[in-house]
């Protein structure tokens, strides 16, 4: 983390190797051009992702007229990268320090963030500053509450709850009750459904495999579709089941780089999906550009499981989701979350995509329970 901080702070860094000196701008420019103009070029190097993020932060840091640097935005970006720190607190405090020194940022960013706090206290304070976002990036950690993100752990799962996502699952503004008492977080939410059954887990996707529909894990999508057909509770035509399946595995509305900017006709989407499934099922099928792009658009599925709720809705859920877990929508949240009852408390499992619940449809549902949940 110290190297990242030094690079971000430097206006004109220089890379030295023995007697060779290369200005940072010249070093990073070819990689930027390849990434921007040739999206198929995605080397399988963790350091490459860090390089692009560092350059993005460095440019943001040195342009005072740009939008202010948000420490939480940086934390969420860096969580997808492999980082090392002798003191885990460095992973958080260094990010707040970077934004504190940026010309475009107010100077009270740190405001209580310091080394007098334990790791648990610091991570918990950061979670409260993140607000509802903490429920999207937290999860299983032995020494932290389930609602507190563990910044020591790298996550390469596409985050559904981001600024550009088009979701608005909650019909309410942020609830008045979002506060913590020690390790217990109080949160107002709607209990809208229950997980009935889940299919197999799809591992996270490597950056170099964004267009590799012939990768070994791609066959999971065929298994998921068979599961969807078998467990669909709705009496609708098969094409409608396929459309709902497509919407779910691509998390329609998440606004990732491969989501179409203009609406596509149902007929076209069904044709593309059938070509993709045929490619997975038929030996020696040609991996066309259409197949590659369809697979790329399924990025939100990676690192998750496919499931169906008690009311028959298809969903993408975190890996640790179990049958019987609750689908809840916190007041003000863009996306639903999975919570598990543990005695009188609840554990946060993580964010999810549930078909038919991502755009305020909960308003028209009957039997939805509104309550205050206590997460531990």
C-alpha positions as CSV (number, residue, x, y, z in Angstrom):
1,X,0.0,0.0,0.0
2,X,2.9,2.4,0.6
3,X,4.0,2.0,-3.0
4,X,0.5,2.8,-4.2
5,X,0.4,5.9,-2.1
6,X,3.8,7.2,-3.3
7,X,2.8,6.7,-7.0
8,X,-0.5,8.5,-6.4
9,X,1.1,11.4,-4.6
10,X,3.8,11.9,-7.3
11,X,3.0,14.3,-10.2
12,X,5.9,13.0,-12.3
13,X,7.1,9.6,-11.1
14,X,10.0,7.8,-12.7
15,X,10.5,4.0,-13.0
16,X,14.2,3.1,-12.5
17,X,15.7,-0.3,-13.4
18,X,19.5,-0.3,-13.0
19,X,20.7,2.5,-15.3
20,X,17.5,2.8,-17.2
21,X,14.9,5.6,-16.3
22,X,11.4,5.6,-17.8
23,X,9.0,8.4,-17.0
24,X,5.8,7.0,-15.5
25,X,3.6,8.6,-18.2
26,X,5.5,6.8,-20.9
27,X,5.6,3.5,-19.0
28,X,1.8,3.4,-18.5
29,X,0.6,4.9,-21.8
30,X,0.9,1.8,-23.9
31,X,-1.1,-0.2,-21.4
32,X,-3.8,2.4,-21.3
33,X,-4.1,2.5,-25.1
34,X,-4.3,-1.3,-25.3
35,X,-7.0,-1.4,-22.7
36,X,-9.0,1.4,-24.2
37,X,-8.8,0.6,-27.9
38,X,-8.5,-3.2,-27.8
39,X,-10.8,-4.7,-25.1
40,X,-9.9,-8.2,-26.0
41,X,-6.3,-7.6,-24.7
42,X,-6.6,-8.6,-21.1
43,X,-3.4,-10.1,-19.7
44,X,-3.8,-12.4,-16.7
45,X,-1.7,-10.3,-14.4
46,X,-2.9,-9.0,-11.0
47,X,-0.3,-6.3,-11.2
48,X,-1.9,-5.0,-14.5
49,X,-5.1,-4.2,-12.7
50,X,-3.3,-2.4,-10.0
51,X,-1.4,-0.4,-12.6
52,X,-4.6,0.9,-14.2
53,X,-6.2,1.7,-10.9
54,X,-3.1,3.6,-9.6
55,X,-2.9,5.7,-12.8
56,X,-6.7,6.5,-12.5
57,X,-6.2,7.6,-8.9
58,X,-3.1,9.6,-9.7
59,X,-4.9,11.6,-12.4
60,X,-7.8,12.2,-10.1
61,X,-5.4,13.3,-7.3
62,X,-3.6,15.9,-9.4
63,X,-6.6,17.5,-11.2
64,X,-8.2,19.9,-8.6
65,X,-11.2,20.7,-10.9
66,X,-12.3,17.1,-11.1
67,X,-14.8,15.5,-8.8
68,X,-13.5,15.2,-5.2
69,X,-11.8,11.9,-4.4
70,X,-14.0,9.7,-2.3
71,X,-12.1,7.4,0.1
72,X,-14.9,4.9,0.0
73,X,-14.8,4.8,-3.8
74,X,-11.1,4.0,-3.7
75,X,-11.5,1.4,-1.0
76,X,-14.2,-0.4,-3.1
77,X,-12.0,-0.3,-6.2
78,X,-8.9,-1.5,-4.4
79,X,-10.8,-4.4,-2.8
80,X,-10.7,-6.1,-6.2
81,X,-6.9,-6.0,-6.2
82,X,-4.3,-8.1,-4.4
83,X,-2.7,-5.9,-1.8
84,X,-0.3,-6.4,1.1
85,X,0.3,-4.6,4.3
86,X,2.1,-5.5,7.5
87,X,-0.5,-3.7,9.5
88,X,-4.1,-4.4,8.1
89,X,-5.1,-0.9,9.3
90,X,-2.8,0.5,6.5
91,X,-5.3,-0.8,3.9
92,X,-7.8,1.7,5.1
93,X,-5.9,4.6,6.7
94,X,-3.6,5.0,3.6
95,X,-6.7,5.5,1.4
96,X,-8.2,8.1,3.7
97,X,-4.8,9.8,3.8
98,X,-4.6,9.9,0.0
99,X,-7.9,11.7,-0.2
100,X,-7.0,14.0,2.7
101,X,-4.1,15.3,0.7
102,X,-5.9,15.7,-2.6
103,X,-6.5,19.4,-3.6
104,X,-10.1,18.8,-4.5
105,X,-11.1,17.1,-1.2
106,X,-12.3,18.6,2.0
107,X,-9.7,18.4,4.8
108,X,-11.7,16.5,7.4
109,X,-11.7,13.2,5.7
110,X,-9.8,11.4,8.3
111,X,-11.9,12.7,11.2
112,X,-11.3,9.9,13.8
113,X,-9.6,7.4,11.4
114,X,-6.2,6.7,13.0
115,X,-4.0,4.1,14.5
116,X,-5.5,4.4,18.0
117,X,-8.3,2.1,16.7
118,X,-8.0,-1.6,16.6
119,X,-8.5,-3.4,13.3
120,X,-12.0,-4.4,14.2
121,X,-12.9,-0.9,15.4
122,X,-11.4,0.7,12.2
123,X,-13.2,-1.7,9.8
124,X,-16.5,-1.2,11.7
125,X,-16.2,2.6,11.6
126,X,-15.5,2.4,7.8
127,X,-18.6,0.2,7.4
128,X,-20.8,2.8,9.0
129,X,-19.4,5.5,6.8
130,X,-20.1,3.3,3.7
131,X,-23.8,3.1,4.8
132,X,-25.9,0.5,2.9
133,X,-22.9,-0.2,0.6
134,X,-21.3,-2.2,3.5
135,X,-24.0,-4.9,3.0
136,X,-22.8,-5.4,-0.6
137,X,-19.1,-6.0,0.1
138,X,-19.2,-7.6,3.6
139,X,-19.7,-11.2,4.3
140,X,-18.1,-14.2,6.0
141,X,-15.2,-13.2,8.3
142,X,-14.4,-15.0,11.5
143,X,-13.3,-12.0,13.6
144,X,-15.8,-9.3,12.2
145,X,-19.6,-8.8,12.3
146,X,-21.2,-10.0,9.1
147,X,-22.1,-6.4,8.0
148,X,-18.5,-5.2,8.2
149,X,-16.3,-5.5,5.1
150,X,-13.0,-7.2,5.6
151,X,-10.5,-5.1,3.7
152,X,-7.8,-7.8,4.1
153,X,-9.7,-10.0,1.6
154,X,-9.6,-9.5,-2.1
155,X,-12.9,-9.9,-4.0
156,X,-13.2,-10.2,-7.7
157,X,-17.0,-10.4,-7.8
158,X,-18.8,-7.8,-9.8
159,X,-20.6,-5.4,-7.4
160,X,-24.2,-4.9,-8.3
161,X,-24.7,-1.9,-6.0
162,X,-22.5,0.8,-7.7
163,X,-23.2,4.4,-8.7
164,X,-24.0,3.7,-12.3
165,X,-26.3,0.8,-11.7
166,X,-29.9,1.3,-12.8
167,X,-31.5,-0.6,-10.0
168,X,-33.9,0.9,-7.4
169,X,-35.2,-2.1,-5.5
170,X,-36.3,-0.2,-2.5
171,X,-39.5,2.0,-2.8
172,X,-38.4,4.0,0.3
173,X,-35.7,6.6,1.1
174,X,-33.0,5.4,3.4
175,X,-34.4,4.3,6.8
176,X,-34.1,6.4,9.9
177,X,-32.7,3.3,11.7
178,X,-29.3,2.5,10.3
179,X,-27.0,2.5,13.3
180,X,-24.7,0.3,15.3
181,X,-24.4,-0.5,19.0
182,X,-21.1,-2.3,19.2
183,X,-21.2,-5.3,16.8
184,X,-25.0,-5.1,16.3
185,X,-26.4,-3.1,13.3
186,X,-30.0,-2.0,13.3
187,X,-31.5,-1.7,9.8
188,X,-35.0,-1.1,8.5
189,X,-35.9,-3.4,5.6
190,X,-38.7,-5.3,3.8
191,X,-38.7,-9.1,4.0
192,X,-39.9,-10.0,0.5
193,X,-39.0,-13.7,-0.2
194,X,-37.1,-16.8,0.8
195,X,-34.5,-18.8,-1.1
196,X,-36.0,-22.1,-2.0
197,X,-33.1,-23.8,-3.8
198,X,-29.7,-22.9,-5.3
199,X,-27.7,-24.5,-8.1
200,X,-23.9,-24.9,-8.4
201,X,-21.3,-22.2,-7.8
202,X,-19.7,-20.4,-10.7
203,X,-16.1,-19.3,-9.8
204,X,-14.9,-15.7,-10.3
205,X,-13.8,-14.8,-13.8
206,X,-10.1,-14.0,-14.6
207,X,-9.6,-10.8,-16.5
208,X,-8.0,-12.7,-19.3
209,X,-11.2,-14.8,-19.8
210,X,-13.8,-12.0,-20.4
211,X,-14.3,-13.3,-23.9
212,X,-13.3,-16.9,-23.4
213,X,-16.7,-18.7,-23.7
214,X,-14.8,-22.0,-24.2
215,X,-13.3,-21.8,-20.7
216,X,-14.1,-24.8,-18.5
217,X,-16.4,-22.9,-16.2
218,X,-18.7,-21.6,-19.0
219,X,-20.6,-25.0,-19.0
220,X,-22.1,-24.0,-15.7
221,X,-24.5,-21.7,-17.6
222,X,-25.9,-24.8,-19.4
223,X,-26.3,-26.5,-16.0
224,X,-28.0,-23.5,-14.6
225,X,-30.5,-23.3,-17.5
226,X,-31.5,-26.9,-17.0
227,X,-32.0,-26.1,-13.3
228,X,-34.1,-23.0,-14.2
229,X,-36.4,-25.0,-16.4
230,X,-36.8,-27.7,-13.8
231,X,-37.6,-25.3,-10.9
232,X,-39.5,-22.6,-12.7
233,X,-42.9,-22.3,-10.9
234,X,-44.4,-20.0,-13.5
235,X,-46.8,-21.4,-16.1
236,X,-45.3,-19.4,-19.0
237,X,-43.9,-20.3,-22.4
238,X,-40.4,-21.6,-22.6
239,X,-39.1,-18.5,-24.4
240,X,-40.3,-16.4,-21.4
241,X,-38.4,-18.7,-19.0
242,X,-35.3,-18.2,-21.2
243,X,-35.7,-14.4,-21.2
244,X,-36.0,-14.3,-17.4
245,X,-32.9,-16.6,-17.2
246,X,-31.0,-14.2,-19.5
247,X,-32.0,-11.2,-17.5
248,X,-30.8,-12.9,-14.3
249,X,-27.4,-14.3,-15.4
250,X,-26.6,-10.9,-17.0
251,X,-28.1,-9.0,-14.1
252,X,-30.0,-6.7,-16.5
253,X,-29.8,-3.1,-15.4
254,X,-26.4,-3.4,-13.7
255,X,-24.9,-1.2,-16.4
256,X,-21.6,-3.0,-16.9
257,X,-19.5,-2.4,-19.9
258,X,-21.2,-5.1,-22.0
259,X,-24.8,-4.2,-21.3
260,X,-26.4,-2.8,-24.5
261,X,-27.0,1.0,-24.5
262,X,-30.1,0.6,-26.5
263,X,-33.0,-1.9,-25.8
264,X,-32.7,-5.2,-27.7
265,X,-35.8,-7.0,-29.0
266,X,-36.8,-10.2,-27.1
267,X,-36.5,-12.2,-30.3
268,X,-32.9,-11.1,-30.8
269,X,-32.0,-11.8,-27.2
270,X,-33.5,-15.3,-27.4
271,X,-31.6,-16.0,-30.6
272,X,-28.3,-14.9,-29.0
273,X,-29.0,-17.0,-25.9
274,X,-29.8,-20.1,-27.9
275,X,-26.6,-19.8,-29.9
276,X,-24.7,-19.5,-26.7
277,X,-26.3,-22.5,-25.2
278,X,-25.9,-24.5,-28.4
279,X,-22.2,-23.6,-28.3
280,X,-21.9,-25.1,-24.8
281,X,-23.9,-28.2,-25.7
282,X,-22.6,-29.1,-29.2
283,X,-19.1,-30.3,-29.6
284,X,-16.8,-28.4,-32.0
285,X,-19.3,-25.5,-32.3
286,X,-17.8,-22.3,-33.5
287,X,-17.1,-19.6,-30.9
288,X,-18.5,-16.6,-32.8
289,X,-18.2,-13.0,-31.8
290,X,-21.8,-13.1,-30.7
291,X,-21.1,-16.0,-28.4
292,X,-18.1,-14.2,-26.9
293,X,-20.1,-11.0,-26.3
294,X,-23.0,-12.9,-24.7
295,X,-20.5,-14.7,-22.4
296,X,-18.8,-11.4,-21.5
297,X,-22.2,-9.9,-20.5
298,X,-22.6,-12.7,-18.0
299,X,-19.9,-11.2,-15.8
300,X,-22.2,-10.6,-12.8
301,X,-22.9,-14.4,-12.5
302,X,-19.2,-15.1,-11.7
303,X,-18.5,-15.6,-8.1
304,X,-22.2,-16.3,-7.4
305,X,-24.8,-19.1,-7.4
306,X,-28.0,-19.3,-9.4
307,X,-31.1,-19.9,-7.4
308,X,-34.9,-19.7,-7.3
309,X,-37.0,-18.2,-4.5
310,X,-40.0,-19.7,-2.8
311,X,-42.3,-17.5,-5.1
312,X,-40.5,-18.8,-8.2
313,X,-38.2,-15.8,-8.9
314,X,-34.8,-16.5,-10.5
315,X,-31.8,-15.0,-8.6
316,X,-28.1,-14.6,-8.4
317,X,-26.9,-15.0,-4.9
318,X,-23.6,-15.0,-2.9
319,X,-21.7,-18.3,-2.7
320,X,-22.6,-18.9,1.0
321,X,-26.3,-18.6,0.4
322,X,-28.4,-21.5,1.8
323,X,-31.9,-22.7,1.3
324,X,-34.2,-20.9,3.7
325,X,-32.2,-17.6,3.7
326,X,-34.3,-14.4,3.5
327,X,-34.4,-12.0,0.6
328,X,-34.7,-8.5,2.1
329,X,-34.6,-5.0,0.7
330,X,-33.2,-2.4,3.2
331,X,-34.9,1.0,3.0
332,X,-33.1,3.1,0.4
333,X,-31.1,0.2,-1.1
334,X,-30.6,-0.2,-4.8
335,X,-30.4,-4.0,-4.5
336,X,-31.8,-6.8,-2.4
337,X,-29.6,-8.6,0.1
338,X,-29.5,-12.1,1.6
339,X,-29.9,-12.3,5.4
340,X,-29.9,-15.5,7.5
341,X,-31.6,-15.8,10.8
342,X,-29.3,-16.9,13.6
343,X,-31.3,-17.1,16.9
344,X,-32.8,-13.7,17.5
345,X,-30.3,-11.9,15.2
346,X,-29.5,-12.0,11.5
347,X,-26.3,-12.5,9.5
348,X,-25.6,-10.6,6.3
349,X,-24.6,-12.9,3.5
350,X,-24.4,-10.2,0.7
351,X,-26.1,-8.5,-2.1
352,X,-28.1,-10.3,-4.8
353,X,-30.0,-10.0,-8.0
354,X,-33.7,-11.2,-7.9
355,X,-35.7,-11.1,-11.2
356,X,-38.8,-9.0,-10.7
357,X,-37.5,-7.2,-7.6
358,X,-34.9,-4.8,-8.9
359,X,-37.1,-1.8,-10.0
360,X,-39.4,-1.1,-7.1
361,X,-41.9,-3.9,-8.0
362,X,-42.1,-4.7,-4.3
363,X,-44.7,-1.8,-4.0
364,X,-47.3,-4.1,-5.6
365,X,-46.5,-7.3,-3.7
366,X,-48.9,-8.6,-1.0
367,X,-47.7,-10.0,2.3
368,X,-44.4,-8.1,2.4
369,X,-43.2,-7.6,6.0
370,X,-41.5,-4.4,7.1
371,X,-39.4,-4.7,10.2
372,X,-36.2,-3.6,12.0
373,X,-33.5,-6.2,11.6
374,X,-30.5,-6.6,14.0
375,X,-27.4,-7.8,12.1
376,X,-24.5,-9.3,13.9
